């Protein structure tokens, strides 16, 4: 059974002690006008305040970090107090709408999967929390060919074998990891494209298999549905699942049956904040998950996908 954790922050908007700042909603939380307002809300809702004081600069940060299950009485109380005192409600879309920052504040709703749910899934979405390099923005040509590019790459003494191209979700692997994976004949894997700017040290984590359109909603930065996944007239495109993270990707089982068994495939949708930093996500098999576990790879991220 999936459980959902709500996360958001309540902070002071002006660090100077004694100053008053704006009351406004942010993408993950709400900013209150004074330090005392944050402390008072914490006392009434049963939370502790955190922060720091810089006496020399006469500044202080006061904040409440909320991380509660959706059935938590404390969560219900602080949400009620925020609405009662300040007229703000949690953002229902999970998509930041700056035009409504006077009435909504953003929350993260984090799904937690049990070990049995993870182990039962036929396929899983896959990502890396560890960073292998910093991505460079891609121009129109490199975006069209899905070429990965990094900037100022230097091989470290303790290299990361596989990781994300910060700050995006694209994944690359180094030559050692590429050699380790090759004998496993990972179905669908395509690791032959060098990451530009890596001087032959990094390789694109890619696949020859592009999945059909995901059934999970594709929305823009205002939470409106996007019919054409290649329409980049908006600044943001993302797969949206009732505002929860990780997003559960939904597909037709019949479409997967046509593809046949695979270990690695790339998603049809290219998502991100803008075209220069948008990439396909990937879906992997339990076999691939076991291989990474066998290698002792840390910083991995998996979530079950739904086949309908």
Secondary structure as GFF3:
##gff-version 3
##sequence-region A 1 308
A	DSSP	beta_strand	3	12	.	.	.	ID=ss1
A	DSSP	beta_strand	24	26	.	.	.	ID=ss2
A	DSSP	beta_strand	29	32	.	.	.	ID=ss3
A	DSSP	alpha_helix	35	45	.	.	.	ID=ss4
A	DSSP	beta_strand	50	54	.	.	.	ID=ss5
A	DSSP	beta_strand	59	69	.	.	.	ID=ss6
A	DSSP	alpha_helix	73	86	.	.	.	ID=ss7
A	DSSP	beta_strand	89	90	.	.	.	ID=ss8
A	DSSP	three_ten_helix	98	100	.	.	.	ID=ss9
A	DSSP	beta_strand	104	105	.	.	.	ID=ss10
A	DSSP	beta_strand	108	112	.	.	.	ID=ss11
A	DSSP	alpha_helix	115	120	.	.	.	ID=ss12
A	DSSP	beta_strand	123	128	.	.	.	ID=ss13
A	DSSP	beta_strand	131	134	.	.	.	ID=ss14
A	DSSP	alpha_helix	140	144	.	.	.	ID=ss15
A	DSSP	beta_strand	162	166	.	.	.	ID=ss16
A	DSSP	beta_strand	171	174	.	.	.	ID=ss17
A	DSSP	alpha_helix	175	182	.	.	.	ID=ss18
A	DSSP	beta_strand	189	190	.	.	.	ID=ss19
A	DSSP	beta_strand	202	204	.	.	.	ID=ss20
A	DSSP	beta_strand	206	207	.	.	.	ID=ss21
A	DSSP	beta_strand	217	220	.	.	.	ID=ss22
A	DSSP	beta_strand	237	240	.	.	.	ID=ss23
A	DSSP	beta_strand	244	245	.	.	.	ID=ss24
A	DSSP	beta_strand	250	251	.	.	.	ID=ss25
A	DSSP	alpha_helix	253	259	.	.	.	ID=ss26
A	DSSP	beta_strand	264	271	.	.	.	ID=ss27
A	DSSP	three_ten_helix	275	277	.	.	.	ID=ss28
A	DSSP	beta_strand	279	285	.	.	.	ID=ss29
A	DSSP	alpha_helix	286	295	.	.	.	ID=ss30
A	DSSP	beta_strand	300	304	.	.	.	ID=ss31
A	DSSP	beta_strand	306	307	.	.	.	ID=ss32
###
